[in-house]
Amino acid sequence: MKPKFVPLDLNKFSLSPFAKCVFELISEIPEGSVTTYKRIAELTAMKMQKNPCAQAVGQILKKNPNAPLIPCHRVVHGDGSLCPGYTFGGEGIQRGLLEDEGVTFLPGGKVDMEKCEW
């Protein structure tokens, strides 16, 4: 059964302002879409007037307090590749969640960013 994604009250978690901003942005990615670590870093920079790097976003996502309700599986590398060490069960789990949402993949296993990028 596919998990239902619902808005969460992030205030009930003990999060830094940066982490809260990242998780709020991640929660806005619609089903069937993905974005990149770099794009989340850019959007966070615009909201917070800070300049985080994509790696900092990845570190925050590893600490997701409520996966998959905060859909960090919708964040991929810039070339559409999945995270080989996907924290919540491995690359196969991430791909399965994305496929269940209608995300399409290219023959080499990368997300079709042209069709699915948010």
C-alpha positions, -999 to 999 in steps of 0.1 A, spaced: 0 0 0 14 34 -10 19 58 19 -3 89 20 16 121 21 0 147 43 11 181 55 30 178 88 34 202 117 72 204 116 71 225 149 66 192 168 101 181 159 133 196 173 148 210 141 172 238 133 158 266 112 178 253 82 164 217 86 129 230 90 132 251 58 146 220 39 118 198 51 92 224 43 105 226 7 107 188 4 71 186 15 61 208 -14 74 185 -41 43 169 -57 38 132 -63 53 121 -96 80 148 -94 116 150 -82 141 177 -76 178 178 -69 199 184 -38 213 214 -55 179 229 -62 167 225 -26 200 242 -15 192 271 -39 156 275 -27 168 273 9 193 301 2 166 323 -12 143 317 18 169 320 45 194 344 30 221 318 36 241 298 11 240 261 20 255 235 -3 238 204 -17 258 182 6 243 200 36 209 193 22 218 156 20 230 155 56 197 170 67 176 145 47 195 116 64 179 129 96 143 130 83 121 127 114 91 113 95 100 95 63 82 89 40 56 115 51 83 140 45 91 127 10 129 129 9 128 101 -17 118 128 -42 153 143 -40 178 129 -65 212 138 -79 214 164 -107 219 138 -134 187 120 -122 206 92 -105 193 79 -72 211 79 -39 230 46 -36 229 48 1 192 59 4 189 61 42 154 46 44 161 12 28 184 16 -1 183 27 -38 157 0 -46 133 14 -20 137 49 -33 131 38 -69 100 18 -59 85 48 -40 91 70 -71 77 45 -95 46 41 -74 41 78 -77 45 77 -115 81 89 -119 95 76 -151 130 63 -155 154 62 -185 169 29 -197 201 35 -176 181 37 -144 182 74 -139 150 95 -134 138 111 -166 145 147 -154 130 162 -185 96 148 -177 97 147 -139 118 176 -125 98 199 -102 
